[in-house]
Amino acid sequence: MGARGVLRTGEGGRLLFYCPGCNEMHQVQTGDGPGPRWGFNGDYDRPTFTPSILIRVGHYVPGHENGPCWCTYAKEHPEDDHGFKCSVCHSFVRDGQIQFLDDCTHALAGQTVPLQPIVEGGSEK
């Protein structure tokens, strides 16, 4: 993978960006190919992806609402600092900004922040 602007490029048209709300990388697939694909404006410094990007983890994944998840695992294993959690991150990436929608479960819900250049191990701060 190579860094380009505020994105990292991957195989199969994958583009990755650092999400400061989740404190991890998110990816979308662009161009032709199987699976869901996003539109991309071609600007690696001020990207726009369409449509919105929705990441669900744990009991927020449709069909897993009542099953075991990271929340139940954490309660059953309080000594295990695994770092995983059930969450929702829903955003629009437009003109180099991440607009976090109100259904996000992290602290940046409802806010818009600029994408940051990617450095090894996460994002420039």
C-alpha positions in Angstrom: 0.0 0.0 0.0 1.2 3.5 -0.8 0.3 6.8 0.8 -1.1 9.5 -1.6 -2.3 12.8 -0.2 -4.5 12.0 2.8 -5.3 8.5 1.5 -3.5 5.2 1.3 -4.0 3.1 -1.8 -4.6 -0.7 -1.8 -5.2 -3.5 -4.3 -8.5 -3.8 -6.2 -9.3 -0.1 -6.1 -9.3 0.2 -2.3 -8.7 3.6 -0.8 -8.1 4.0 2.9 -8.3 7.0 5.2 -7.7 7.5 8.9 -10.9 8.0 11.0 -10.2 10.2 14.1 -13.6 9.2 15.6 -12.7 5.5 15.6 -9.0 6.0 15.8 -8.4 3.5 13.0 -8.3 3.2 9.2 -11.5 2.9 7.1 -11.6 1.8 3.5 -13.8 2.0 0.5 -13.5 0.2 -2.9 -13.6 2.3 -6.0 -13.7 1.6 -9.7 -14.9 -1.6 -11.4 -15.1 -4.9 -9.6 -17.1 -7.1 -7.3 -18.7 -6.0 -4.1 -19.9 -2.5 -3.0 -18.1 0.4 -4.8 -18.0 4.1 -4.0 -17.6 7.0 -6.3 -14.4 8.9 -6.0 -13.6 12.4 -7.3 -9.9 11.5 -8.1 -8.5 14.1 -5.7 -6.1 12.4 -3.2 -5.6 15.6 -1.2 -9.3 16.6 -0.9 -11.2 13.4 -1.6 -15.0 13.0 -2.0 -16.6 9.6 -1.8 -20.2 8.8 -2.6 -22.4 7.6 -1.1 -22.0 7.8 2.7 -19.7 5.4 4.5 -21.3 3.2 7.2 -19.2 1.0 9.5 -21.0 -1.2 12.0 -19.3 -3.5 14.5 -20.7 -6.0 17.0 -24.3 -5.8 18.0 -24.9 -2.9 15.7 -24.5 -5.3 12.7 -27.9 -6.2 11.4 -28.8 -9.7 12.5 -26.5 -9.6 15.5 -28.5 -7.4 17.8 -29.2 -10.1 20.4 -26.2 -12.3 20.0 -22.8 -12.3 21.7 -20.7 -9.2 20.8 -17.7 -7.2 22.0 -19.8 -5.7 24.8 -20.7 -9.1 26.2 -17.1 -10.4 25.8 -15.8 -7.4 27.7 -18.2 -8.0 30.6 -17.2 -11.7 30.7 -13.4 -11.0 30.4 -12.7 -7.7 32.2 -9.0 -8.7 32.5 -8.6 -8.9 28.7 -7.7 -5.4 27.2 -8.6 -6.5 23.6 -9.4 -2.9 22.4 -12.5 -4.0 20.4 -15.9 -2.4 21.0 -19.3 -2.4 19.4 -19.8 0.8 17.4 -21.2 2.7 14.5 -19.3 5.2 12.3 -21.5 6.9 9.6 -20.0 9.7 7.6 -19.8 11.6 4.4 -16.3 12.3 3.0 -16.5 15.5 1.0 -13.8 17.8 -0.3 -11.3 16.4 2.2 -13.6 16.7 5.2 -15.3 13.9 7.2 -18.8 14.9 8.2 -19.7 12.5 11.0 -23.5 11.9 11.2 -25.5 11.9 14.4 -25.9 8.1 14.5 -22.1 7.6 15.2 -21.4 6.2 18.6 -18.1 8.0 19.1 -17.3 11.5 20.4 -17.1 13.1 17.0 -20.8 12.4 16.1 -22.4 15.5 14.5 -19.0 17.2 13.8 -17.0 17.8 10.6 -13.2 17.5 10.7 -10.5 17.6 8.0 -8.9 14.4 6.9 -5.3 14.1 8.1 -2.3 12.8 6.2 -1.6 9.2 6.9 1.7 8.2 8.6 2.9 4.7 9.7 0.8 3.6 12.6 -2.2 5.9 12.0 -2.5 9.6 11.2 -0.4 12.7 11.6 -1.6 14.6 14.7 
